[in-house]
Amino acid sequence: MSLSEIPTLSVLYRTKALKAAASSAYNPNHTLNQKVSHIRHDITKLHVDAIVNAANTSLLGGGGVDGAIHRAAGNGLYKECRKLDGCSTGSAKLTGAYNLPCKKVIHAVGPVYHGHERSEPLLRSCYRKSLDLAVKNGCKSVAFSALSTGVYGYPSPDAADIAISEVRSFLIGSDGEKIERVVFCSFEMKDVEAYTETLP
């Protein structure tokens, strides 16, 4: 799926494919809604500059979206990740994309959920560091998987709120103009519903 085929929030609202959340903590912002998308799709099929993998600390692949990305990318990704010496929780590292249609893969290591106070700063850090890496490497379009909401157990509504909050903060910040599109790409319905109920 090319970037031009992925509708922005503005388009989704205009075509009534998405209704504004009844209780969103965020005020609608037309400028931001032209730069943000939310789709239910296979992230390994997206033709964007970078996709963000929900990685583990080894970076060597695992279950869920992590395993799917490694399988689709091929053995070259595994070989490159072996040279990176892992990644700490709350941080991210960038690799090539190999057989994937995107240009780069950002591997973000989200926290295993151990309560709000302990886990939230680490999850927020994943989004900030991923966007920082995207900018530093000239990636103007970034697709995020739902970080930490699988086997790591982060409640999907809370994780979606953090993702939206950090992306909005980045886009209105000093480097925000360097990112042209952020795509929240979910597949599990609990994540799709969490974003739908939280997006402004």
N, C-alpha and C positions, 0 to 999 in steps of 0.2 A: 504494500500500500504506500503510495507516494504521499508526500506532505500535502500536496494540493488536494488530495482526496480526503484528508482528515479535516472535518469541519471544526471551526473555532467555536467557543462558547457563544459568541455573538450570533453566529449562523444557527446554532442549535436553538437558541432562544427565539430568533426571528422566525424559524420554520416550525416552532412549537414542538420540536423533537425533545426539548428539555425545558422543564418548568423551574423557575427560580425556587430555591429552597425556602420553605415557610419560616424556618428559624435559623438561617445562616447568621454567623457572627460577623460576616463581612458585607459591606455595602457594595452593590454592583458598581463596577468600574468598566466603562465601555472600552477604554484603551487597553486595559489588561485582558478583558474578555476577547479581544481581537488577537491576543498572543497566546492564549491558553486553550487547550483542547482536552476533552475527555472521551475516550472510546473504550469499548469492550472489544479486544482484539488480541491476536498473538503478537507479542512484541518482537519476536524474531522475524516478522514479515515487514517491518516498518522501514521505509527508505528515508531515514532521518540522519542527521550528522552523528548523533550519539544516542545509544540506549543505555539506561542505567539498570544494571543487574543487581538483583537482591542476593548478594554473594555471602559466603561464609568467610571466616578468618583465613582459611587456607588458600582461598581463591581458586581452588582446583575443581570446582563443580560440586553439585549436590543434588538435592531433589527440587521439585517445583520449577519455577522459572529459571533458576540457576542452572539446573541440569538441562533444561530445554535450550538455553542460550549456548551452553557448551556443545551440545549435540549438533545444533544447527551451524555453529561456527567451524567445527571440525578440530582436528588435533593440533593445529597451529596455535589456537587460543590456549589450549592446555599447556603447550610447550612454553609459550610466553609467560603465562601465569606462574609457572614453576620457577621462573627467574626473579620473581618479584618479592619473594620471601614473605608471603602472606600480607595481611592488612589488619590493622587494629579496628576494633568495634568503634563505630562513629566516624570512621574515615573512609577514603575512597582512593582507588588507583585506576589508571587508564591504560587500555591496551588497544591493539588493532582489532578489527572485526572479522578478518578472514573470510569465511564463506557467507557471512551475514550480509544483508543488503545495506545496512548502516555503514558509517565510516569508522566509528570508534565504539568501544564498549567501556563504560565507566562501571567499575565494580565497587558498589557501596555496601559496607558491612553494617547492617542494622543490629540493634540490640535484641537479645532474648528478653521478652517482657517480664520485668520484675517489679512492677508497680510504676505509677506515673512519675514520681519524683526522680527515681533512679534511671528510668529508661528514656524519658522525654528528651533530655539534653543530647543524648547520643543519637537519637533518631533525627532531631533537628540538625545536628552536625552533618549527618549523611547527606541531607539535601543541600546544605550550604556548600559543602566541600565538592559535591558532584557538580554543582553549577559553577563553582570557581574553576574546577578542572576543565569544564566545557569551554569557558571563556578563554582560559590560558592556551587552549589547543585549537582555537578558532572554530569551535562547534556552535553553530547558530540555532540549531534545532535539536531539542533533547526530549527523549521519551523516558518517563519513569515507570518502572513496575511498582507495585504496591510493596514497599519495603517493610519487612518484619511482620507482615500480617499472616504469613503461612504458619509453618511449624514453630516459628519464634513466638507466636501467640499474642502479638500486639493487637489490641482491639481495633477493628477496622475503622469505626467512627473516629476514634482518637487519632489514629495514624493518618487518616485522610485530612483531618483538621490541621495536623502538624505540617503535612505536605503542602497544603494550600497556603498556610500561613507563611512558610519559609519561601515558597516560590513567589508569592506576592511581595514579600519584603525584598527579595533579590531584584525583582523586575522594576521596582520603584527606586532601587538604589543606584549607586554610581556606575555599576557595570550592567544594569538592566537593559540598556539599549543594545548591548552586544548579543543579546539573546532574542531571536525573532519569534521562536515558538517553543512552548513547553507543552508536552502531551502527557497527560496522566493515562496510562494504558493499563487497564484492569482486565482480568478475565473471570476470576471467581465472583459470583453474584454478590457476596457479602461486601466485597470491595467496590464493585460497581455501585451498589446501593449507598454505600457510605459516602462516596464522592458526589453522587446525585443529590443526596440530602444535605451536603455541606457547601457545595459550590454556590457562590453568590449569583 
